[in-house]
Amino acid sequence: MPDIRQRVSEDQGILKKIQMFVPGFRGYRQREDLRDADRMLRDQLAKKLSLQRKQVEGARRLVKNAYNSRELELMGGVISGYKKVEGLVSHSSPGYSGISADIQFKQDEISRLYDYDASMIDGLASMQQAIDQLKAALTAGDGQGAEAEVDQLRALIDNFEEQFKRRINVIQGTEV
């Protein structure tokens, strides 16, 4: 995956280039560029989560056609979990800190926040694998296998959510 930070830095318009030369403004501009890159990355994560949720919704239609109410109920919980995590990722803090904030976000911490968010892509890959296995089990009519895959997918979503919620505390070193 390309590093969005590099692209944001390269695509500076004339106003941003001028701001980089104004004393005291350079650091602010660099932090804003890092926040923009992180926001773009989180937008991509949220879109991938949305696509995965839609795949699970499609798989739920397979269950509905087979009238397996247990799997249908479990998959509804997974879809709700996806919606919750999508919102969390879409609306999470970009690492802003006010002038008199208790803990200030420095440029390297904002960059580490981007790196942390980028590491979440591995979780998406694991969830995609579980979705593929779920679809295969449903297509094969394996109710127990499908139920196990739904449970696995739910655990992966919960883990993704928990890791993402910890991101600010981990970066700032304030996690207890």
Secondary structure in CASP SS format (residue, H / E / C, confidence):
PFRMAT SS
TARGET T0000
AUTHOR 0000-0000-0000
METHOD secondary structure of the structure
MODEL  1
M C 1.00
P C 1.00
D C 1.00
I H 1.00
R H 1.00
Q H 1.00
R H 1.00
V H 1.00
S H 1.00
E H 1.00
D C 1.00
Q C 1.00
G C 1.00
I H 1.00
L H 1.00
K H 1.00
K H 1.00
I H 1.00
Q H 1.00
M C 1.00
F C 1.00
V C 1.00
P C 1.00
G C 1.00
F C 1.00
R H 1.00
G H 1.00
Y H 1.00
R H 1.00
Q H 1.00
R H 1.00
E H 1.00
D H 1.00
L H 1.00
R H 1.00
D H 1.00
A H 1.00
D H 1.00
R H 1.00
M H 1.00
L H 1.00
R H 1.00
D H 1.00
Q H 1.00
L H 1.00
A H 1.00
K H 1.00
K H 1.00
L H 1.00
S H 1.00
L H 1.00
Q H 1.00
R H 1.00
K H 1.00
Q H 1.00
V H 1.00
E H 1.00
G H 1.00
A H 1.00
R H 1.00
R H 1.00
L H 1.00
V H 1.00
K H 1.00
N H 1.00
A H 1.00
Y C 1.00
N C 1.00
S H 1.00
R H 1.00
E H 1.00
L H 1.00
E H 1.00
L H 1.00
M H 1.00
G H 1.00
G H 1.00
V H 1.00
I H 1.00
S H 1.00
G H 1.00
Y H 1.00
K H 1.00
K H 1.00
V H 1.00
E H 1.00
G H 1.00
L H 1.00
V H 1.00
S H 1.00
H C 1.00
S C 1.00
S C 1.00
P C 1.00
G C 1.00
Y C 1.00
S C 1.00
G C 1.00
I C 1.00
S C 1.00
A C 1.00
D C 1.00
I C 1.00
Q C 1.00
F C 1.00
K C 1.00
Q H 1.00
D H 1.00
E H 1.00
I H 1.00
S H 1.00
R H 1.00
L H 1.00
Y H 1.00
D H 1.00
Y H 1.00
D H 1.00
A H 1.00
S H 1.00
M C 1.00
I H 1.00
D H 1.00
G H 1.00
L H 1.00
A H 1.00
S H 1.00
M H 1.00
Q H 1.00
Q H 1.00
A H 1.00
I H 1.00
D H 1.00
Q H 1.00
L H 1.00
K H 1.00
A H 1.00
A H 1.00
L H 1.00
T H 1.00
A C 1.00
G C 1.00
D C 1.00
G H 1.00
Q H 1.00
G H 1.00
A H 1.00
E H 1.00
A H 1.00
E H 1.00
V H 1.00
D H 1.00
Q H 1.00
L H 1.00
R H 1.00
A H 1.00
L H 1.00
I H 1.00
D H 1.00
N H 1.00
F H 1.00
E H 1.00
E H 1.00
Q H 1.00
F H 1.00
K H 1.00
R C 1.00
R H 1.00
I H 1.00
N H 1.00
V H 1.00
I H 1.00
Q H 1.00
G C 1.00
T C 1.00
E C 1.00
V C 1.00
END
